[in-house]
Amino acid sequence: EVRRVLLDLMGYERFLADASPEVLDTDTDGGGQPRRLLRVAMGDDEDLMLVEVRCPSTGRDYHLRVPPTMERCSQAVAWTFDFEAPDYAPLVDA
């Protein structure tokens, strides 16, 4: 819990700049925006996994925490909507 609060205060952008995350997967969403699946080894704790997505209207990148079992960007984004990757197929990514 302490680590989570510190990450919230520091911000994922600043943390990732210092942590040099491993990029596990990259792709683009249905609107052509880039996505990355990132992993940061946390020593004696479970790895920190994030999917990085871009808002098409603002161009701002967001980092969404996902379980360490994620292997692909599409799987991670689907998980954030409580779907399995094959079942998550939006007509428009906005």
Jmol script that loads the backbone (N, CA, C; Angstrom):
load data "model"
ATOM      1  N   GLU A   1       0.829  -1.200   0.000  1.00  0.00           N
ATOM      2  CA  GLU A   1       0.000   0.000   0.000  1.00  0.00           C
ATOM      3  C   GLU A   1       0.868   1.257   0.000  1.00  0.00           C
ATOM      4  N   VAL A   2       1.949   1.216   0.744  1.00  0.00           N
ATOM      5  CA  VAL A   2       2.858   2.361   0.798  1.00  0.00           C
ATOM      6  C   VAL A   2       3.446   2.617  -0.591  1.00  0.00           C
ATOM      7  N   ARG A   3       3.846   1.549  -1.274  1.00  0.00           N
ATOM      8  CA  ARG A   3       4.408   1.695  -2.619  1.00  0.00           C
ATOM      9  C   ARG A   3       3.378   2.303  -3.565  1.00  0.00           C
ATOM     10  N   ARG A   4       2.127   1.861  -3.485  1.00  0.00           N
ATOM     11  CA  ARG A   4       1.076   2.383  -4.353  1.00  0.00           C
ATOM     12  C   ARG A   4       0.878   3.880  -4.136  1.00  0.00           C
ATOM     13  N   VAL A   5       0.848   4.286  -2.872  1.00  0.00           N
ATOM     14  CA  VAL A   5       0.663   5.704  -2.559  1.00  0.00           C
ATOM     15  C   VAL A   5       1.852   6.524  -3.072  1.00  0.00           C
ATOM     16  N   LEU A   6       3.052   6.013  -2.888  1.00  0.00           N
ATOM     17  CA  LEU A   6       4.236   6.725  -3.378  1.00  0.00           C
ATOM     18  C   LEU A   6       4.210   6.862  -4.899  1.00  0.00           C
ATOM     19  N   LEU A   7       3.791   5.802  -5.598  1.00  0.00           N
ATOM     20  CA  LEU A   7       3.675   5.874  -7.057  1.00  0.00           C
ATOM     21  C   LEU A   7       2.626   6.896  -7.469  1.00  0.00           C
ATOM     22  N   ASP A   8       1.522   6.931  -6.749  1.00  0.00           N
ATOM     23  CA  ASP A   8       0.481   7.920  -7.051  1.00  0.00           C
ATOM     24  C   ASP A   8       1.002   9.344  -6.867  1.00  0.00           C
ATOM     25  N   LEU A   9       1.760   9.558  -5.801  1.00  0.00           N
ATOM     26  CA  LEU A   9       2.306  10.889  -5.537  1.00  0.00           C
ATOM     27  C   LEU A   9       3.386  11.276  -6.546  1.00  0.00           C
ATOM     28  N   MET A  10       4.237  10.344  -6.867  1.00  0.00           N
ATOM     29  CA  MET A  10       5.340  10.602  -7.798  1.00  0.00           C
ATOM     30  C   MET A  10       4.838  10.732  -9.229  1.00  0.00           C
ATOM     31  N   GLY A  11       3.824   9.929  -9.567  1.00  0.00           N
ATOM     32  CA  GLY A  11       3.310   9.885 -10.930  1.00  0.00           C
ATOM     33  C   GLY A  11       4.052   8.832 -11.741  1.00  0.00           C
ATOM     34  N   TYR A  12       3.303   8.096 -12.544  1.00  0.00           N
ATOM     35  CA  TYR A  12       3.912   7.024 -13.329  1.00  0.00           C
ATOM     36  C   TYR A  12       4.919   7.568 -14.343  1.00  0.00           C
ATOM     37  N   GLU A  13       4.669   8.739 -14.920  1.00  0.00           N
ATOM     38  CA  GLU A  13       5.582   9.278 -15.921  1.00  0.00           C
ATOM     39  C   GLU A  13       6.978   9.477 -15.329  1.00  0.00           C
ATOM     40  N   ARG A  14       7.032  10.109 -14.173  1.00  0.00           N
ATOM     41  CA  ARG A  14       8.325  10.361 -13.520  1.00  0.00           C
ATOM     42  C   ARG A  14       8.975   9.051 -13.075  1.00  0.00           C
ATOM     43  N   PHE A  15       8.176   8.160 -12.504  1.00  0.00           N
ATOM     44  CA  PHE A  15       8.696   6.874 -12.065  1.00  0.00           C
ATOM     45  C   PHE A  15       9.281   6.105 -13.242  1.00  0.00           C
ATOM     46  N   LEU A  16       8.547   6.050 -14.357  1.00  0.00           N
ATOM     47  CA  LEU A  16       9.016   5.290 -15.512  1.00  0.00           C
ATOM     48  C   LEU A  16      10.271   5.889 -16.131  1.00  0.00           C
ATOM     49  N   ALA A  17      10.402   7.205 -16.072  1.00  0.00           N
ATOM     50  CA  ALA A  17      11.618   7.845 -16.591  1.00  0.00           C
ATOM     51  C   ALA A  17      12.842   7.374 -15.815  1.00  0.00           C
ATOM     52  N   ASP A  18      12.683   7.131 -14.524  1.00  0.00           N
ATOM     53  CA  ASP A  18      13.792   6.679 -13.683  1.00  0.00           C
ATOM     54  C   ASP A  18      13.960   5.162 -13.685  1.00  0.00           C
ATOM     55  N   ALA A  19      12.877   4.431 -13.900  1.00  0.00           N
ATOM     56  CA  ALA A  19      12.889   2.974 -13.738  1.00  0.00           C
ATOM     57  C   ALA A  19      13.321   2.218 -14.994  1.00  0.00           C
ATOM     58  N   SER A  20      13.320   2.834 -16.147  1.00  0.00           N
ATOM     59  CA  SER A  20      13.665   2.167 -17.412  1.00  0.00           C
ATOM     60  C   SER A  20      12.890   0.858 -17.581  1.00  0.00           C
ATOM     61  N   PRO A  21      11.585   0.943 -17.808  1.00  0.00           N
ATOM     62  CA  PRO A  21      10.774  -0.265 -17.901  1.00  0.00           C
ATOM     63  C   PRO A  21      11.116  -1.101 -19.126  1.00  0.00           C
ATOM     64  N   GLU A  22      10.843  -2.381 -19.015  1.00  0.00           N
ATOM     65  CA  GLU A  22      10.981  -3.302 -20.147  1.00  0.00           C
ATOM     66  C   GLU A  22       9.710  -3.189 -20.990  1.00  0.00           C
ATOM     67  N   VAL A  23       9.858  -3.000 -22.279  1.00  0.00           N
ATOM     68  CA  VAL A  23       8.710  -2.932 -23.188  1.00  0.00           C
ATOM     69  C   VAL A  23       8.426  -4.354 -23.664  1.00  0.00           C
ATOM     70  N   LEU A  24       7.262  -4.887 -23.265  1.00  0.00           N
ATOM     71  CA  LEU A  24       6.897  -6.260 -23.605  1.00  0.00           C
ATOM     72  C   LEU A  24       6.147  -6.363 -24.924  1.00  0.00           C
ATOM     73  N   ASP A  25       5.395  -5.310 -25.276  1.00  0.00           N
ATOM     74  CA  ASP A  25       4.587  -5.353 -26.495  1.00  0.00           C
ATOM     75  C   ASP A  25       4.277  -3.926 -26.915  1.00  0.00           C
ATOM     76  N   THR A  26       4.115  -3.723 -28.196  1.00  0.00           N
ATOM     77  CA  THR A  26       3.656  -2.447 -28.740  1.00  0.00           C
ATOM     78  C   THR A  26       2.648  -2.743 -29.835  1.00  0.00           C
ATOM     79  N   ASP A  27       1.687  -1.852 -29.988  1.00  0.00           N
ATOM     80  CA  ASP A  27       0.741  -1.928 -31.092  1.00  0.00           C
ATOM     81  C   ASP A  27       0.049  -0.579 -31.226  1.00  0.00           C
ATOM     82  N   THR A  28      -0.965  -0.519 -32.050  1.00  0.00           N
ATOM     83  CA  THR A  28      -1.785   0.686 -32.168  1.00  0.00           C
ATOM     84  C   THR A  28      -3.235   0.286 -31.980  1.00  0.00           C
ATOM     85  N   ASP A  29      -4.013   1.200 -31.411  1.00  0.00           N
ATOM     86  CA  ASP A  29      -5.436   0.922 -31.216  1.00  0.00           C
ATOM     87  C   ASP A  29      -6.183   1.138 -32.527  1.00  0.00           C
ATOM     88  N   GLY A  30      -7.488   0.954 -32.506  1.00  0.00           N
ATOM     89  CA  GLY A  30      -8.312   1.096 -33.706  1.00  0.00           C
ATOM     90  C   GLY A  30      -8.301   2.492 -34.298  1.00  0.00           C
ATOM     91  N   GLY A  31      -7.927   3.491 -33.507  1.00  0.00           N
ATOM     92  CA  GLY A  31      -7.846   4.869 -33.984  1.00  0.00           C
ATOM     93  C   GLY A  31      -6.443   5.275 -34.405  1.00  0.00           C
ATOM     94  N   GLY A  32      -5.514   4.302 -34.397  1.00  0.00           N
ATOM     95  CA  GLY A  32      -4.147   4.578 -34.811  1.00  0.00           C
ATOM     96  C   GLY A  32      -3.240   5.124 -33.731  1.00  0.00           C
ATOM     97  N   GLN A  33      -3.711   5.130 -32.477  1.00  0.00           N
ATOM     98  CA  GLN A  33      -2.904   5.647 -31.365  1.00  0.00           C
ATOM     99  C   GLN A  33      -1.967   4.541 -30.850  1.00  0.00           C
ATOM    100  N   PRO A  34      -0.720   4.886 -30.511  1.00  0.00           N
ATOM    101  CA  PRO A  34       0.229   3.874 -30.041  1.00  0.00           C
ATOM    102  C   PRO A  34      -0.097   3.395 -28.625  1.00  0.00           C
ATOM    103  N   ARG A  35       0.256   2.132 -28.385  1.00  0.00           N
ATOM    104  CA  ARG A  35       0.120   1.546 -27.048  1.00  0.00           C
ATOM    105  C   ARG A  35       1.388   0.758 -26.748  1.00  0.00           C
ATOM    106  N   ARG A  36       1.734   0.699 -25.458  1.00  0.00           N
ATOM    107  CA  ARG A  36       2.886  -0.103 -25.028  1.00  0.00           C
ATOM    108  C   ARG A  36       2.524  -0.841 -23.737  1.00  0.00           C
ATOM    109  N   LEU A  37       2.976  -2.077 -23.642  1.00  0.00           N
ATOM    110  CA  LEU A  37       2.853  -2.847 -22.410  1.00  0.00           C
ATOM    111  C   LEU A  37       4.222  -2.820 -21.741  1.00  0.00           C
ATOM    112  N   LEU A  38       4.265  -2.303 -20.511  1.00  0.00           N
ATOM    113  CA  LEU A  38       5.518  -2.076 -19.803  1.00  0.00           C
ATOM    114  C   LEU A  38       5.593  -2.915 -18.536  1.00  0.00           C
ATOM    115  N   ARG A  39       6.811  -3.377 -18.230  1.00  0.00           N
ATOM    116  CA  ARG A  39       7.027  -4.128 -16.979  1.00  0.00           C
ATOM    117  C   ARG A  39       8.230  -3.529 -16.257  1.00  0.00           C
ATOM    118  N   VAL A  40       8.064  -3.347 -14.947  1.00  0.00           N
ATOM    119  CA  VAL A  40       9.162  -2.915 -14.090  1.00  0.00           C
ATOM    120  C   VAL A  40       9.332  -3.980 -13.015  1.00  0.00           C
ATOM    121  N   ALA A  41      10.499  -4.599 -12.969  1.00  0.00           N
ATOM    122  CA  ALA A  41      10.790  -5.579 -11.917  1.00  0.00           C
ATOM    123  C   ALA A  41      10.880  -4.842 -10.583  1.00  0.00           C
ATOM    124  N   MET A  42      10.189  -5.374  -9.590  1.00  0.00           N
ATOM    125  CA  MET A  42      10.118  -4.704  -8.289  1.00  0.00           C
ATOM    126  C   MET A  42      10.839  -5.501  -7.202  1.00  0.00           C
ATOM    127  N   GLY A  43      11.888  -6.196  -7.569  1.00  0.00           N
ATOM    128  CA  GLY A  43      12.683  -6.921  -6.574  1.00  0.00           C
ATOM    129  C   GLY A  43      11.917  -8.062  -5.950  1.00  0.00           C
ATOM    130  N   ASP A  44      11.689  -7.974  -4.652  1.00  0.00           N
ATOM    131  CA  ASP A  44      11.034  -9.064  -3.930  1.00  0.00           C
ATOM    132  C   ASP A  44       9.506  -8.983  -3.966  1.00  0.00           C
ATOM    133  N   ASP A  45       8.946  -8.084  -4.769  1.00  0.00           N
ATOM    134  CA  ASP A  45       7.499  -7.937  -4.907  1.00  0.00           C
ATOM    135  C   ASP A  45       7.118  -8.293  -6.337  1.00  0.00           C
ATOM    136  N   GLU A  46       5.815  -8.405  -6.622  1.00  0.00           N
ATOM    137  CA  GLU A  46       5.414  -8.716  -7.987  1.00  0.00           C
ATOM    138  C   GLU A  46       5.757  -7.564  -8.925  1.00  0.00           C
ATOM    139  N   ASP A  47       6.023  -7.912 -10.184  1.00  0.00           N
ATOM    140  CA  ASP A  47       6.363  -6.900 -11.177  1.00  0.00           C
ATOM    141  C   ASP A  47       5.237  -5.884 -11.324  1.00  0.00           C
ATOM    142  N   LEU A  48       5.608  -4.656 -11.595  1.00  0.00           N
ATOM    143  CA  LEU A  48       4.644  -3.598 -11.899  1.00  0.00           C
ATOM    144  C   LEU A  48       4.395  -3.645 -13.396  1.00  0.00           C
ATOM    145  N   MET A  49       3.135  -3.847 -13.790  1.00  0.00           N
ATOM    146  CA  MET A  49       2.765  -3.921 -15.207  1.00  0.00           C
ATOM    147  C   MET A  49       1.822  -2.768 -15.511  1.00  0.00           C
ATOM    148  N   LEU A  50       2.102  -2.081 -16.617  1.00  0.00           N
ATOM    149  CA  LEU A  50       1.291  -0.951 -17.047  1.00  0.00           C
ATOM    150  C   LEU A  50       1.067  -1.038 -18.540  1.00  0.00           C
ATOM    151  N   VAL A  51      -0.127  -0.652 -18.963  1.00  0.00           N
ATOM    152  CA  VAL A  51      -0.354  -0.461 -20.392  1.00  0.00           C
ATOM    153  C   VAL A  51      -0.432   1.048 -20.606  1.00  0.00           C
ATOM    154  N   GLU A  52       0.363   1.532 -21.547  1.00  0.00           N
ATOM    155  CA  GLU A  52       0.408   2.961 -21.861  1.00  0.00           C
ATOM    156  C   GLU A  52      -0.491   3.193 -23.072  1.00  0.00           C
ATOM    157  N   VAL A  53      -1.463   4.085 -22.913  1.00  0.00           N
ATOM    158  CA  VAL A  53      -2.407   4.415 -23.986  1.00  0.00           C
ATOM    159  C   VAL A  53      -2.403   5.926 -24.190  1.00  0.00           C
ATOM    160  N   ARG A  54      -2.784   6.353 -25.375  1.00  0.00           N
ATOM    161  CA  ARG A  54      -2.798   7.785 -25.688  1.00  0.00           C
ATOM    162  C   ARG A  54      -4.225   8.234 -25.963  1.00  0.00           C
ATOM    163  N   CYS A  55      -4.603   9.351 -25.364  1.00  0.00           N
ATOM    164  CA  CYS A  55      -5.903   9.959 -25.619  1.00  0.00           C
ATOM    165  C   CYS A  55      -5.832  10.656 -26.978  1.00  0.00           C
ATOM    166  N   PRO A  56      -6.706  10.292 -27.913  1.00  0.00           N
ATOM    167  CA  PRO A  56      -6.627  10.887 -29.247  1.00  0.00           C
ATOM    168  C   PRO A  56      -6.990  12.371 -29.281  1.00  0.00           C
ATOM    169  N   SER A  57      -7.799  12.834 -28.336  1.00  0.00           N
ATOM    170  CA  SER A  57      -8.211  14.240 -28.384  1.00  0.00           C
ATOM    171  C   SER A  57      -7.193  15.182 -27.741  1.00  0.00           C
ATOM    172  N   THR A  58      -6.441  14.683 -26.759  1.00  0.00           N
ATOM    173  CA  THR A  58      -5.470  15.550 -26.083  1.00  0.00           C
ATOM    174  C   THR A  58      -4.021  15.202 -26.400  1.00  0.00           C
ATOM    175  N   GLY A  59      -3.793  13.983 -26.892  1.00  0.00           N
ATOM    176  CA  GLY A  59      -2.432  13.530 -27.141  1.00  0.00           C
ATOM    177  C   GLY A  59      -1.685  13.137 -25.881  1.00  0.00           C
ATOM    178  N   ARG A  60      -2.379  13.151 -24.743  1.00  0.00           N
ATOM    179  CA  ARG A  60      -1.744  12.807 -23.463  1.00  0.00           C
ATOM    180  C   ARG A  60      -1.668  11.298 -23.291  1.00  0.00           C
ATOM    181  N   ASP A  61      -0.533  10.834 -22.774  1.00  0.00           N
ATOM    182  CA  ASP A  61      -0.359   9.415 -22.483  1.00  0.00           C
ATOM    183  C   ASP A  61      -0.848   9.113 -21.071  1.00  0.00           C
ATOM    184  N   TYR A  62      -1.503   7.959 -20.933  1.00  0.00           N
ATOM    185  CA  TYR A  62      -1.986   7.481 -19.637  1.00  0.00           C
ATOM    186  C   TYR A  62      -1.399   6.109 -19.381  1.00  0.00           C
ATOM    187  N   HIS A  63      -1.136   5.817 -18.115  1.00  0.00           N
ATOM    188  CA  HIS A  63      -0.589   4.529 -17.708  1.00  0.00           C
ATOM    189  C   HIS A  63      -1.604   3.837 -16.808  1.00  0.00           C
ATOM    190  N   LEU A  64      -2.077   2.698 -17.266  1.00  0.00           N
ATOM    191  CA  LEU A  64      -3.087   1.939 -16.542  1.00  0.00           C
ATOM    192  C   LEU A  64      -2.438   0.684 -15.974  1.00  0.00           C
ATOM    193  N   ARG A  65      -2.556   0.511 -14.680  1.00  0.00           N
ATOM    194  CA  ARG A  65      -1.962  -0.671 -14.057  1.00  0.00           C
ATOM    195  C   ARG A  65      -2.801  -1.898 -14.382  1.00  0.00           C
ATOM    196  N   VAL A  66      -2.118  -2.972 -14.748  1.00  0.00           N
ATOM    197  CA  VAL A  66      -2.769  -4.232 -15.113  1.00  0.00           C
ATOM    198  C   VAL A  66      -2.055  -5.370 -14.396  1.00  0.00           C
ATOM    199  N   PRO A  67      -2.665  -6.554 -14.336  1.00  0.00           N
ATOM    200  CA  PRO A  67      -2.026  -7.683 -13.655  1.00  0.00           C
ATOM    201  C   PRO A  67      -0.723  -8.099 -14.350  1.00  0.00           C
ATOM    202  N   PRO A  68       0.195  -8.677 -13.596  1.00  0.00           N
ATOM    203  CA  PRO A  68       1.479  -9.086 -14.174  1.00  0.00           C
ATOM    204  C   PRO A  68       1.376 -10.273 -15.132  1.00  0.00           C
ATOM    205  N   THR A  69       0.194 -10.814 -15.309  1.00  0.00           N
ATOM    206  CA  THR A  69       0.002 -11.935 -16.240  1.00  0.00           C
ATOM    207  C   THR A  69      -0.246 -11.475 -17.680  1.00  0.00           C
ATOM    208  N   MET A  70      -0.387 -10.176 -17.902  1.00  0.00           N
ATOM    209  CA  MET A  70      -0.668  -9.656 -19.240  1.00  0.00           C
ATOM    210  C   MET A  70       0.536  -9.864 -20.157  1.00  0.00           C
ATOM    211  N   GLU A  71       0.242 -10.217 -21.424  1.00  0.00           N
ATOM    212  CA  GLU A  71       1.301 -10.486 -22.396  1.00  0.00           C
ATOM    213  C   GLU A  71       1.245  -9.563 -23.610  1.00  0.00           C
ATOM    214  N   ARG A  72       0.073  -8.967 -23.875  1.00  0.00           N
ATOM    215  CA  ARG A  72      -0.099  -8.116 -25.063  1.00  0.00           C
ATOM    216  C   ARG A  72      -0.884  -6.868 -24.686  1.00  0.00           C
ATOM    217  N   CYS A  73      -0.667  -5.808 -25.438  1.00  0.00           N
ATOM    218  CA  CYS A  73      -1.401  -4.557 -25.206  1.00  0.00           C
ATOM    219  C   CYS A  73      -2.903  -4.786 -25.309  1.00  0.00           C
ATOM    220  N   SER A  74      -3.323  -5.492 -26.349  1.00  0.00           N
ATOM    221  CA  SER A  74      -4.762  -5.713 -26.545  1.00  0.00           C
ATOM    222  C   SER A  74      -5.375  -6.459 -25.370  1.00  0.00           C
ATOM    223  N   GLN A  75      -4.665  -7.433 -24.836  1.00  0.00           N
ATOM    224  CA  GLN A  75      -5.135  -8.189 -23.669  1.00  0.00           C
ATOM    225  C   GLN A  75      -5.246  -7.273 -22.456  1.00  0.00           C
ATOM    226  N   ALA A  76      -4.241  -6.409 -22.250  1.00  0.00           N
ATOM    227  CA  ALA A  76      -4.234  -5.510 -21.095  1.00  0.00           C
ATOM    228  C   ALA A  76      -5.361  -4.488 -21.174  1.00  0.00           C
ATOM    229  N   VAL A  77      -5.582  -3.905 -22.352  1.00  0.00           N
ATOM    230  CA  VAL A  77      -6.662  -2.928 -22.503  1.00  0.00           C
ATOM    231  C   VAL A  77      -8.012  -3.611 -22.307  1.00  0.00           C
ATOM    232  N   ALA A  78      -8.175  -4.794 -22.866  1.00  0.00           N
ATOM    233  CA  ALA A  78      -9.427  -5.541 -22.680  1.00  0.00           C
ATOM    234  C   ALA A  78      -9.669  -5.788 -21.189  1.00  0.00           C
ATOM    235  N   TRP A  79      -8.627  -6.146 -20.452  1.00  0.00           N
ATOM    236  CA  TRP A  79      -8.760  -6.404 -19.015  1.00  0.00           C
ATOM    237  C   TRP A  79      -9.283  -5.171 -18.286  1.00  0.00           C
ATOM    238  N   THR A  80      -8.852  -3.959 -18.691  1.00  0.00           N
ATOM    239  CA  THR A  80      -9.308  -2.749 -18.015  1.00  0.00           C
ATOM    240  C   THR A  80     -10.804  -2.531 -18.172  1.00  0.00           C
ATOM    241  N   PHE A  81     -11.403  -3.166 -19.176  1.00  0.00           N
ATOM    242  CA  PHE A  81     -12.855  -3.086 -19.389  1.00  0.00           C
ATOM    243  C   PHE A  81     -13.565  -4.359 -18.938  1.00  0.00           C
ATOM    244  N   ASP A  82     -12.837  -5.240 -18.227  1.00  0.00           N
ATOM    245  CA  ASP A  82     -13.381  -6.497 -17.712  1.00  0.00           C
ATOM    246  C   ASP A  82     -13.788  -7.448 -18.832  1.00  0.00           C
ATOM    247  N   PHE A  83     -12.984  -7.487 -19.891  1.00  0.00           N
ATOM    248  CA  PHE A  83     -13.183  -8.397 -21.011  1.00  0.00           C
ATOM    249  C   PHE A  83     -11.939  -9.251 -21.207  1.00  0.00           C
ATOM    250  N   GLU A  84     -12.125 -10.389 -21.864  1.00  0.00           N
ATOM    251  CA  GLU A  84     -11.005 -11.153 -22.392  1.00  0.00           C
ATOM    252  C   GLU A  84     -10.675 -10.550 -23.756  1.00  0.00           C
ATOM    253  N   ALA A  85      -9.420 -10.611 -24.167  1.00  0.00           N
ATOM    254  CA  ALA A  85      -8.987  -9.971 -25.418  1.00  0.00           C
ATOM    255  C   ALA A  85      -9.844 -10.356 -26.631  1.00  0.00           C
ATOM    256  N   PRO A  86     -10.188 -11.630 -26.844  1.00  0.00           N
ATOM    257  CA  PRO A  86     -10.986 -11.966 -28.040  1.00  0.00           C
ATOM    258  C   PRO A  86     -12.390 -11.353 -28.014  1.00  0.00           C
ATOM    259  N   ASP A  87     -12.908 -11.071 -26.816  1.00  0.00           N
ATOM    260  CA  ASP A  87     -14.262 -10.538 -26.690  1.00  0.00           C
ATOM    261  C   ASP A  87     -14.313  -9.014 -26.734  1.00  0.00           C
ATOM    262  N   TYR A  88     -13.156  -8.364 -26.669  1.00  0.00           N
ATOM    263  CA  TYR A  88     -13.116  -6.904 -26.667  1.00  0.00           C
ATOM    264  C   TYR A  88     -12.795  -6.428 -28.078  1.00  0.00           C
ATOM    265  N   ALA A  89     -13.806  -5.928 -28.759  1.00  0.00           N
ATOM    266  CA  ALA A  89     -13.632  -5.476 -30.145  1.00  0.00           C
ATOM    267  C   ALA A  89     -14.500  -4.244 -30.375  1.00  0.00           C
ATOM    268  N   PRO A  90     -14.085  -3.091 -29.832  1.00  0.00           N
ATOM    269  CA  PRO A  90     -14.898  -1.883 -30.026  1.00  0.00           C
ATOM    270  C   PRO A  90     -14.920  -1.464 -31.491  1.00  0.00           C
ATOM    271  N   LEU A  91     -16.040  -0.905 -31.920  1.00  0.00           N
ATOM    272  CA  LEU A  91     -16.139  -0.420 -33.287  1.00  0.00           C
ATOM    273  C   LEU A  91     -15.278   0.819 -33.480  1.00  0.00           C
ATOM    274  N   VAL A  92     -15.157   1.633 -32.419  1.00  0.00           N
ATOM    275  CA  VAL A  92     -14.352   2.847 -32.472  1.00  0.00           C
ATOM    276  C   VAL A  92     -13.576   2.954 -31.165  1.00  0.00           C
ATOM    277  N   ASP A  93     -12.271   3.210 -31.266  1.00  0.00           N
ATOM    278  CA  ASP A  93     -11.463   3.507 -30.082  1.00  0.00           C
ATOM    279  C   ASP A  93     -11.382   5.007 -29.976  1.00  0.00           C
ATOM    280  N   ALA A  94     -11.980   5.559 -28.940  1.00  0.00           N
ATOM    281  CA  ALA A  94     -11.967   7.024 -28.794  1.00  0.00           C
ATOM    282  C   ALA A  94     -11.589   7.396 -27.385  1.00  0.00           C
TER     283      ALA A  94
END
end "model"
wireframe off; spacefill off
backbone 0.3
color backbone group
